[in-house]
């Protein structure tokens, strides 16, 4: 099934401009990936699955004005959210230079003024405040919360893209919800 059809089936309605950006992003990523090994996705179908996975939380997230994505890698989920939410300021935190360079290239090529790329580890950032912090496949939940503590304020939502291990990782004292799909467990924590 085509990406747009899959997203619309979930009631995620995005404009033609978004899909133009996605096509250009995928072309760039497949070209860069051949040389720099930015992601495990090697085909357009795999990329469409990653994009779908990154955007599915739009079905349950409230509106936010600021997002920080920790360990953005080749753009999942942060760059996808930035393209889908052009009015939202999105900070992409990526410590690996080759990935941060790719993200900066995409930002410039697609003219995404709502994106900031930070080539560092999250714990190296100065104190900040974000409505939503996201992360996909970076580290254990407890470690991630510790590393990002300077960016978390009261009311911050934390969305972690997890697998089945989420049930072993989650601290039951937290205010959290696990949203399950066929292939993903989204851990949403309210601070």
C-alpha positions in Angstrom: 0.0 0.0 0.0 1.3 3.5 -0.9 2.5 5.7 2.0 -0.1 8.4 1.5 -2.9 5.9 1.4 -1.6 4.2 4.6 -1.3 7.5 6.4 -4.8 8.7 5.3 -6.2 5.3 6.4 -5.0 6.4 9.9 -6.6 9.8 9.4 -3.3 11.6 9.1 -4.0 14.1 6.4 -0.9 15.9 5.0 -0.7 18.2 2.0 1.0 17.7 -1.4 3.9 19.8 -0.3 4.7 17.3 2.5 4.7 14.4 0.0 7.0 16.4 -2.4 9.4 16.9 0.5 9.2 13.2 1.4 10.0 12.1 -2.2 13.1 14.4 -2.3 14.1 13.2 1.2 14.0 9.6 0.1 16.0 10.2 -3.0 18.7 12.0 -1.0 18.7 9.3 1.7 19.1 6.5 -0.8 21.9 8.3 -2.5 23.8 9.2 0.7 23.1 5.8 2.3 25.0 4.1 -0.5 28.2 5.8 0.6 27.7 6.7 4.2 25.5 3.9 5.6 23.1 6.3 7.5 20.3 3.8 8.1 19.5 0.1 7.7 16.7 0.9 5.3 18.0 0.2 1.8 14.8 0.4 -0.3 12.0 2.9 -0.8 9.5 0.4 0.7 11.6 0.2 3.9 11.8 4.0 4.0 8.1 4.2 3.6 7.7 1.9 6.6 10.1 4.0 8.7 8.2 7.2 7.7 4.8 5.6 8.5 6.2 4.5 11.9 7.5 8.0 12.6 4.3 9.7 11.8 1.7 7.3 13.3 1.9 9.1 16.7 0.2 12.1 15.1 -3.0 10.2 15.7 -2.6 10.5 19.5 -0.3 13.4 20.2 -1.7 16.8 21.2 -0.5 19.9 19.3 3.0 21.0 20.3 5.1 24.0 19.4 8.6 22.6 20.2 10.1 19.1 19.7 13.5 17.8 20.4 14.4 14.4 18.8 17.3 12.6 20.5 19.5 10.5 18.3 17.8 11.5 15.1 20.0 9.4 12.9 18.9 9.7 9.3 15.8 11.6 10.3 13.5 9.2 12.2 11.3 10.4 13.7 12.4 14.0 14.0 12.8 15.1 10.4 9.6 13.4 9.5 7.7 15.2 12.2 9.3 18.5 11.2 8.1 18.0 7.6 4.6 17.0 8.8 4.4 19.9 11.3 5.9 23.0 9.6 4.7 25.3 12.3 6.5 23.3 15.0 10.1 24.1 15.9 12.1 20.9 15.8 15.6 20.4 17.2 17.4 17.3 15.8 20.1 16.1 18.2 22.6 13.8 16.4 26.1 13.1 17.7 27.5 11.4 14.6 28.9 13.9 12.1 27.9 12.1 8.9 24.3 11.9 10.0 24.2 15.5 11.3 25.7 16.6 7.9 23.0 14.7 6.1 20.3 16.3 8.3 21.7 19.8 7.7 21.8 19.1 3.9 18.1 18.0 3.9 17.2 21.0 6.0 18.9 23.4 3.5 17.7 21.6 0.3 14.1 21.4 1.5 14.2 24.9 3.0 12.9 23.8 6.4 13.1 26.9 8.7 11.5 25.0 11.6 14.5 22.6 11.8 17.7 23.1 13.9 20.4 20.4 13.7 22.6 20.0 16.8 25.7 17.8 16.2 26.2 16.7 19.8 25.1 14.3 22.5 21.9 15.4 24.4 23.8 15.7 27.7 26.1 18.3 26.1 23.2 20.7 25.5 22.5 23.7 27.6 19.2 23.6 29.6 16.2 23.8 27.4 12.5 23.4 27.4 10.4 21.4 24.9 6.8 20.4 24.7 7.7 17.0 23.3 10.9 15.0 23.4 11.1 12.0 21.0 13.6 9.2 20.5 13.7 6.0 18.5 16.1 3.1 19.1 18.6 5.1 21.1 18.9 3.5 24.6 17.1 2.1 27.6 14.2 4.3 28.9 15.8 5.0 32.3 19.1 6.0 30.7 17.4 8.3 28.1 15.4 10.1 30.9 18.6 10.6 32.8 20.6 11.9 29.8 17.8 14.3 28.8 16.9 15.6 32.3 18.1 19.1 31.5 15.6 19.4 28.7 12.6 18.1 30.6 10.3 20.5 32.4 6.9 20.0 34.1 4.4 19.3 31.3 7.0 17.9 28.8 5.8 14.8 26.9 8.3 12.1 26.1 7.6 9.8 23.2 9.8 6.8 22.9 9.5 4.5 19.9 10.1 1.0 21.5 9.7 -2.7 20.8 8.3 -5.3 23.2 11.1 -4.7 25.7 9.2 -1.5 26.8 7.3 -3.5 29.4 10.7 -4.4 31.1 12.0 -0.8 30.9 9.1 1.3 32.1 9.2 2.7 35.6 5.7 2.1 36.9 6.0 5.3 39.1 5.9 7.4 35.9 2.7 8.8 34.4 2.8 6.8 31.2 0.8 5.1 28.5 1.9 2.5 26.0 0.2 2.7 22.6 0.6 -0.6 20.8 0.5 -1.3 17.1 1.3 -4.4 15.2 5.0 -3.7 15.0 5.7 -0.9 17.5 5.1 0.1 21.1 5.0 3.9 21.6 5.8 4.9 25.2 4.3 8.2 26.0 5.4 9.7 29.3 3.9 12.8 30.9 6.3 14.7 33.1 
